[in-house]
Amino acid sequence: MKKVMTDDILAKLADVVDRGEHNEAAQLAKQSLEEGVDPGNAIVNGLTKGMALVSEKFDRHEYFVPELLRAARAMKSAVEVLRPHVKVKKTHTPAKVMIGTVADDIHDIGKNIVIMLLETAGYEVVDLGVDVSNEVFLSKAKETRPQVLGMSAVMTTTMPRMQEVISLLSENGIRNEIKVIIGGAPVTQKYADKIGADGYADNGPDAIRKISALVEQEDKMVDVVATKK
């Protein structure tokens, strides 16, 4: 019975984002908490699915910029209610993650969900935004020295930018210093392996798990180096 109730609330959250009703979205978010729905589940399987539907309609020219902005506002209203209640395992090691959507791609919903969860988990996040050029990825990596670089691409035409950025990091001698994780609707583990990324995630919670694992792996390598000295 509880699963049916949860599924109903998730469907309503997706629908309210699709319709761009920000006041109703906030009210539904409060209701989901009162009904005991996990806030992370509400974000990932409710709000995010609604935004994915909006993005699909935008790509098919069924929705335009005004609809996209209304949907984003609705999602933001609900996330503001849910975010303080998201339970994420705190990272023991203060770590810096730099994240951005690659050049020629302006989608940011998935990226923003990952950022929210990272900050909740105690990571320091450098958000580069959307349509980030390869050169900006490189210059900011040199400037901020993150332990992890996250790249998002939501269109198959922009996916090659990910490999180009990794190549730039290698050419400039800093690839070994930074773990790279990628994600986005068309991205797969096979593609991550092909371009030499260190990790791949297909949703927000999975991204946090993968990033935490990459940070822990890096910490162990540092400990080994320190021990040998």
C-alpha positions as CSV (number, residue, x, y, z in Angstrom):
1,M,0.0,0.0,0.0
2,K,2.8,2.4,0.9
3,K,4.5,1.7,-2.5
4,V,1.3,2.6,-4.3
5,M,1.1,5.8,-2.3
6,T,4.8,6.6,-3.0
7,D,4.4,5.9,-6.7
8,D,1.4,8.2,-6.8
9,I,3.3,11.1,-5.2
10,L,6.3,10.6,-7.4
11,A,4.0,10.7,-10.5
12,K,2.4,13.9,-9.2
13,L,5.8,15.5,-8.6
14,A,6.8,14.7,-12.2
15,D,3.6,16.0,-13.5
16,V,3.8,19.3,-11.6
17,V,7.2,20.0,-13.0
18,D,6.0,19.2,-16.5
19,R,3.2,21.7,-16.0
20,G,5.5,24.3,-14.4
21,E,3.4,24.9,-11.3
22,H,6.0,26.1,-8.7
23,N,3.6,26.7,-5.8
24,E,2.0,23.3,-6.3
25,A,5.4,21.7,-6.5
26,A,6.5,23.1,-3.1
27,Q,3.2,21.9,-1.6
28,L,3.6,18.4,-3.0
29,A,7.2,18.3,-1.8
30,K,5.9,19.1,1.8
31,Q,3.2,16.4,1.4
32,S,5.8,13.8,0.3
33,L,7.8,14.5,3.5
34,E,4.6,14.2,5.6
35,E,3.8,10.9,3.9
36,G,7.3,9.5,4.6
37,V,8.6,9.5,1.1
38,D,12.3,9.5,1.0
39,P,13.3,13.0,-0.2
40,G,16.1,11.7,-2.4
41,N,13.6,9.4,-4.1
42,A,11.3,12.3,-4.5
43,I,14.0,14.3,-6.3
44,V,15.4,11.5,-8.5
45,N,12.3,9.6,-9.4
46,G,9.8,12.4,-9.2
47,L,11.1,15.8,-10.0
48,T,14.0,14.7,-12.2
49,K,11.7,12.5,-14.3
50,G,9.4,15.4,-14.8
51,M,12.3,17.5,-15.9
52,A,13.5,14.8,-18.3
53,L,10.0,14.8,-19.9
54,V,10.2,18.6,-20.3
55,S,13.6,18.3,-21.9
56,E,12.3,15.7,-24.3
57,K,9.4,18.0,-25.3
58,F,11.8,20.9,-25.7
59,D,14.0,18.8,-28.0
60,R,10.9,17.9,-30.0
61,H,9.9,21.6,-30.2
62,E,6.7,20.9,-28.3
63,Y,7.9,23.1,-25.5
64,F,9.9,26.3,-25.8
65,V,12.0,28.5,-23.5
66,P,9.1,29.8,-21.4
67,E,7.9,26.2,-20.6
68,L,11.5,25.2,-19.8
69,L,11.9,28.1,-17.4
70,R,8.6,27.4,-15.7
71,A,9.5,23.8,-15.2
72,A,12.9,24.7,-13.8
73,R,11.3,27.1,-11.4
74,A,8.8,24.4,-10.2
75,M,11.6,21.9,-9.7
76,K,13.7,24.5,-7.8
77,S,10.7,25.2,-5.5
78,A,10.3,21.6,-4.6
79,V,14.0,20.9,-4.2
80,E,14.3,23.8,-1.7
81,V,11.8,22.0,0.4
82,L,13.3,18.6,0.1
83,R,17.0,19.4,0.2
84,P,17.4,19.9,4.0
85,H,16.0,16.4,4.5
86,V,18.2,14.5,2.0
87,K,20.3,12.0,4.0
88,V,23.7,11.4,2.3
89,K,26.7,9.8,4.0
90,K,29.1,12.5,4.9
91,T,32.6,12.3,3.3
92,H,35.4,11.9,5.9
93,T,37.9,13.7,3.6
94,P,37.2,17.2,2.5
95,A,37.3,16.9,-1.3
96,K,36.9,19.3,-4.2
97,V,34.8,18.4,-7.2
98,M,34.7,20.5,-10.3
99,I,31.7,19.9,-12.5
100,G,30.2,21.3,-15.7
101,T,28.2,20.6,-18.8
102,V,30.4,20.4,-21.9
103,A,30.5,22.9,-24.8
104,D,27.5,23.4,-27.0
105,D,25.2,21.7,-24.4
106,I,23.0,23.8,-22.1
107,H,21.3,21.1,-20.1
108,D,21.9,21.4,-16.4
109,I,19.2,19.6,-14.4
110,G,21.1,16.4,-13.9
111,K,24.3,18.4,-13.1
112,N,22.5,20.5,-10.6
113,I,21.0,17.5,-8.8
114,V,24.5,16.0,-8.5
115,I,25.9,19.3,-7.1
116,M,23.1,19.5,-4.5
117,L,23.9,15.9,-3.3
118,L,27.6,16.6,-3.3
119,E,27.2,19.7,-1.2
120,T,24.9,17.8,1.2
121,A,27.5,15.2,1.5
122,G,30.1,17.8,2.5
123,Y,32.1,18.2,-0.7
124,E,33.4,21.5,-2.0
125,V,31.9,22.0,-5.4
126,V,33.2,24.2,-8.2
127,D,30.2,24.6,-10.6
128,L,31.4,25.7,-14.1
129,G,27.8,25.9,-15.4
130,V,26.8,24.9,-18.9
131,D,28.3,25.2,-22.4
132,V,31.8,25.0,-20.9
133,S,34.6,25.1,-23.4
134,N,37.4,22.6,-23.4
135,E,39.8,25.4,-22.6
136,V,37.8,26.6,-19.6
137,F,37.7,23.0,-18.2
138,L,41.5,23.0,-18.5
139,S,42.2,26.4,-17.1
140,K,39.8,25.9,-14.1
141,A,41.4,22.5,-13.4
142,K,44.8,24.1,-13.3
143,E,43.5,26.9,-11.1
144,T,41.3,25.0,-8.6
145,R,43.1,21.6,-8.6
146,P,40.0,19.4,-7.9
147,Q,40.4,15.8,-6.9
148,V,37.5,14.9,-9.3
149,L,36.2,16.5,-12.5
150,G,32.6,15.7,-13.5
151,M,31.4,16.3,-17.0
152,S,27.8,16.1,-18.3
153,A,26.5,15.7,-21.8
154,V,22.9,15.3,-22.7
155,M,23.2,15.2,-26.5
156,T,25.1,12.6,-28.5
157,T,26.6,15.5,-30.6
158,T,28.3,17.0,-27.6
159,M,29.7,13.7,-26.1
160,P,33.0,14.0,-28.0
161,R,33.9,17.1,-25.9
162,M,34.4,14.8,-23.0
163,Q,37.3,12.9,-24.7
164,E,38.7,16.2,-25.9
165,V,38.9,17.5,-22.3
166,I,40.5,14.4,-21.1
167,S,43.1,14.6,-23.9
168,L,43.8,18.3,-22.9
169,L,44.4,17.2,-19.3
170,S,46.9,14.6,-20.5
171,E,48.6,17.0,-22.9
172,N,49.1,19.5,-20.0
173,G,50.4,16.9,-17.6
174,I,47.6,17.0,-15.0
175,R,45.5,14.0,-16.0
176,N,47.0,11.8,-13.4
177,E,46.2,14.3,-10.7
178,I,42.4,14.4,-11.4
179,K,39.8,11.6,-11.5
180,V,37.3,12.1,-14.3
181,I,33.7,11.0,-14.0
182,I,31.1,11.5,-16.8
183,G,27.3,11.2,-17.1
184,G,24.2,12.3,-19.1
185,A,21.4,10.6,-20.9
186,P,23.3,9.2,-23.9
187,V,26.5,8.4,-21.9
188,T,27.3,4.8,-21.0
189,Q,29.9,2.8,-19.1
190,K,31.2,1.5,-22.4
191,Y,31.7,5.1,-23.6
192,A,33.5,6.0,-20.4
193,D,35.8,3.1,-20.8
194,K,36.4,4.1,-24.5
195,I,37.5,7.6,-23.7
196,G,39.5,6.8,-20.6
197,A,37.3,8.3,-17.9
198,D,37.7,6.9,-14.4
199,G,34.0,6.6,-13.7
200,Y,30.4,6.8,-15.1
201,A,27.1,7.5,-13.3
202,D,23.6,7.4,-14.6
203,N,21.9,9.3,-11.8
204,G,22.6,11.6,-8.8
205,P,22.9,9.1,-6.0
206,D,25.0,6.8,-8.2
207,A,27.3,9.8,-9.0
208,I,27.8,10.4,-5.2
209,R,28.8,6.8,-4.7
210,K,31.2,6.7,-7.6
211,I,32.8,10.0,-6.7
212,S,33.2,8.9,-3.0
213,A,34.9,5.7,-4.3
214,L,37.2,7.7,-6.5
215,V,38.1,10.1,-3.6
216,E,38.8,7.1,-1.3
217,Q,41.0,5.5,-4.0
218,E,43.0,8.7,-4.4
219,D,43.4,9.0,-0.6
220,K,44.8,5.4,-0.4
221,M,47.3,6.2,-3.2
222,V,48.4,9.3,-1.3
223,D,48.9,7.3,1.9
224,V,51.0,4.7,0.0
225,V,53.2,7.5,-1.4
226,A,53.6,9.1,2.0
227,T,54.5,5.7,3.5
228,K,57.3,5.1,1.0
229,K,59.0,8.4,1.6
